[in-house]
């Protein structure tokens, strides 16, 4: 089983950006934790990060062509307004799990809305790095149930 983990805009700055919201873990730390859990679960994880919306859309298109089993996505701020990424994600036939390190519902009002909400299997937020790990577990479970 292959799970694609997508990290959106500014997420390469984890560990440097607003540690009160996001903690001190870096993107490399998050990816190491994901790969360790993937090994335990017996699945393959591929990660992709970009600060360019078009590149993210292209990677989602490739995911469709590759028939990945599930997607875990933290699109960062794109979550709240990128209808282009929402439309790209809607092309996928696999389960999609939306994750956020911070509790977006306890933050600024604009962060309370996800344009992806209607097309994702579920959302996990507020657990720091564990949001990603819980998201991976949920994605694996959803993909296995679909198979």
N, C-alpha and C positions, 0 to 999 in steps of 0.2 A: 504494500500500500504506500502511495506517495502523497505526502501532504505538502502543499506550498504555503509558506509563511511570507506574507507581504507586509513590509514596513514602509510607511509613507513619509510625507514631508516632515523634515526636522528631526526625525527619529534617530538619525545618525548622531544626534547631539545628546542622547541619553547619557547620563553621568555628568554632564556639564550644564544642561538646561534645567533650571528650576527644580533643584533637588527636593524641595518641600513637597512638590507635586509628584515627581517621578522617581525619587530616590537617587542613589549614586551608582546603580548598575549601568554599565555601558551596553550598547547594542551587541558587542562581542560577548559580554557576559550572558545576555539573554539568549543569544544563539547557541552558546555552549550548553546552557541549561536545556534548551529545546532539543539539541542533538543527543544529550544524555538521556532525556526522557524518551525520545524516539527510539533509541537503542533498547531501552527497557520494554517499550511497547511493541518492538519488532516492526517498526515502520521506518520509511525514509522521509527525511525532511529536507526541503530545499528552501533557502531564504533569499529574499530579494528586497533591497532597499533603494529608493530613489527619491530625489527632491523634485523630479520632473513629472508632471501629471501624464503627459503623453507616453513617457517611458513606462509608467505604471499600467496604463491602458494596454500598451503593446505586450507587457508581460502577462497580463490577464488573458489577452487573446491567445498567446502561446500556451497558456494553461489549458485553454479549451482544446486546442489542437493536440496537446499531449495527453488529454483525458486524465488529468490529475484526479485523485480520489476525494480530496477535500482542500479547502483553502481556509487559512486563518489570516485575518487582515486587521491591522491597526493602521488605518489610513491617516492618522493624525488629523489635522484640521480639514483635510479633504472630506472627512466623514460628514461634515456638517453642510457642505454645499456642492460637492462635485457630482452633478448629475451625469457627467460623462463617465466617471468611474462606476457609478451605479449602473448605468446601461451596459458597460463592459462586464461587470460582475453578473448581471442578469443573463448574459449569454451562457454562463457556466451551467452545467448539468449536475454538478456535485454540490454537497453541502458547503456552506460558507459560515464561518464563525467570526463575528466581530469582537475584537478585544481592545481594551484601553487600560493603560497602567493606572491612571487616576480615576477617581469616581467622577465622571463627567457630569453627573446629575447634581453634584455638590459644588459645581463651579459656575462660571459665567453662563447666563441664559442661552447664549448662542450654541453652547456645547451640549445642551440638553436634547437637541434634535439630530437624528442620524438619517441622512437620505438613503442609507442602505437598509434601514430597519425592516422594510417590507419584503426584502429579498434574502435576508440572512436567516440561517437556522436559529441563531440566538446571539446574545450579546453578553460579554463578561467584562466588568470594569471595577476598578478600585482596589485591586489586589497586587499592584506592582508587578514584579516579574511573574508571580503566580498567575496573573491574568492570562499570560501567554501559555503557561503550562496547563492551566485549566482549559484554555481554548484548544490546545492540541489534543487533550483527552477527549473533549467534546467532539472535535472534528473526526477523530478516529472512531469514536462510538457511532456517530451519525453516518459515516461512510460504511462502517461494517453493517449497520442496520439497513442501509440502502442496497448493499450487495446481494 
